[in-house]
Amino acid sequence: QVQLVESGGGLVQAGDSLRLSCAASGLTFSRFAMGWFRQAPGKEREFVAAITWSGGRTNYADSVKGRFTISRDNAKNTVYLQMNSLKPEDTAVYYCAADLRGYGLVPSAFPSRYDDWGQGTQVTVSS
């Protein structure tokens, strides 16, 4: 049974940084691409960032390019999202997700590509 557990969210001020973590179990983590998505109240879930199995390719939403960095540690079965220069519009619940059907080669931006999701961690950025 695949389990994804996010952590690291919190309440910060605009301009601050946070690092989110997603610990995975129940899968051969190093074989699969991983993604981060977010959902703000009243809005649809949106893509944030994704990374291939090796970390060799990444993909970012335009809204976070240059501010957020996705990375992974396959030895720790963990994917990270470093978020710098946070803005109030980054406020959302952040979810990590695993693409179990692919070969880990595509850092997809499409939620339908992902098979398993974590429970989410809240990030709130005050102005």
C-alpha positions in Angstrom: 0.0 0.0 0.0 1.5 3.3 -1.1 1.6 6.0 1.5 2.7 9.6 1.0 3.1 11.8 4.0 3.7 15.6 3.6 5.2 17.8 6.3 6.8 21.2 6.7 3.9 23.5 6.2 3.1 26.4 8.4 2.3 30.1 8.8 4.9 32.4 7.5 5.2 36.0 6.3 5.6 37.2 2.7 9.2 36.8 1.6 10.0 33.9 4.0 11.0 30.4 3.0 9.6 26.9 3.8 10.8 23.4 2.9 8.1 20.8 2.4 8.9 17.1 2.6 7.0 14.1 1.4 8.0 10.7 2.8 7.0 7.8 0.6 6.5 4.1 1.6 5.0 1.0 0.0 6.6 1.6 -3.4 10.0 1.4 -5.0 10.4 5.2 -4.7 13.4 5.5 -7.0 11.5 4.2 -10.0 8.8 6.8 -10.2 8.3 10.5 -11.0 6.9 12.6 -8.2 5.0 15.9 -8.3 3.8 18.7 -6.0 0.4 20.3 -6.4 -1.6 22.8 -4.4 -5.2 23.8 -3.8 -6.4 27.1 -2.5 -9.9 27.5 -1.1 -12.5 27.8 -3.8 -9.9 26.9 -6.5 -9.0 23.8 -8.4 -5.9 21.8 -7.7 -3.0 23.2 -9.6 0.4 21.9 -10.6 3.5 23.3 -8.8 6.5 21.1 -9.7 7.5 17.7 -10.7 10.7 15.6 -10.9 11.8 12.5 -12.7 13.0 9.3 -11.0 16.6 10.4 -11.1 16.1 14.1 -10.4 17.6 14.8 -13.8 14.6 16.6 -15.2 12.2 18.9 -13.4 9.2 20.9 -14.4 7.7 24.0 -12.7 4.6 26.1 -13.0 5.3 29.6 -14.3 4.0 31.1 -11.1 6.8 29.4 -9.0 9.7 29.3 -11.4 12.8 30.9 -9.9 11.3 30.7 -6.3 10.6 27.0 -5.7 12.9 24.1 -6.2 11.9 20.4 -6.2 14.4 17.7 -5.3 14.5 14.2 -4.1 16.6 11.8 -2.0 16.0 8.3 -3.2 18.0 6.8 -0.3 15.5 8.5 2.0 12.4 7.9 -0.1 11.6 11.6 0.2 10.8 14.4 -2.2 11.2 18.0 -1.2 9.9 21.4 -2.2 12.0 24.3 -1.2 9.9 27.5 -1.3 11.6 30.8 -1.2 10.3 34.4 -1.5 6.8 33.2 -0.6 3.8 35.3 -1.5 0.3 35.5 -0.1 -1.0 33.9 -3.3 1.1 30.8 -2.5 -1.3 30.1 0.4 -2.8 26.6 -0.2 -2.8 23.0 0.8 0.2 21.4 -0.8 0.0 17.8 -1.9 2.7 15.4 -3.2 1.8 12.7 -5.7 3.4 9.7 -7.3 3.2 8.7 -11.0 3.2 4.9 -10.7 2.2 4.1 -14.3 5.1 5.7 -16.0 8.8 4.9 -16.0 9.7 7.9 -14.0 10.9 9.7 -17.1 8.2 12.4 -17.4 7.8 15.2 -14.8 4.2 15.7 -15.7 2.1 18.7 -14.8 -1.2 16.9 -15.2 -3.0 15.6 -12.0 -4.6 12.8 -14.0 -1.1 11.3 -14.5 -0.6 10.7 -10.8 -2.0 7.7 -9.0 -1.4 8.2 -5.3 -1.6 11.4 -3.2 -0.7 12.5 0.2 -3.1 14.1 2.7 -1.6 17.5 2.2 0.1 20.1 4.3 -1.2 23.7 4.8 1.0 26.6 3.8 -0.3 30.1 4.8 1.6 33.2 3.8 0.6 36.5 5.4 1.2 39.8 3.8 
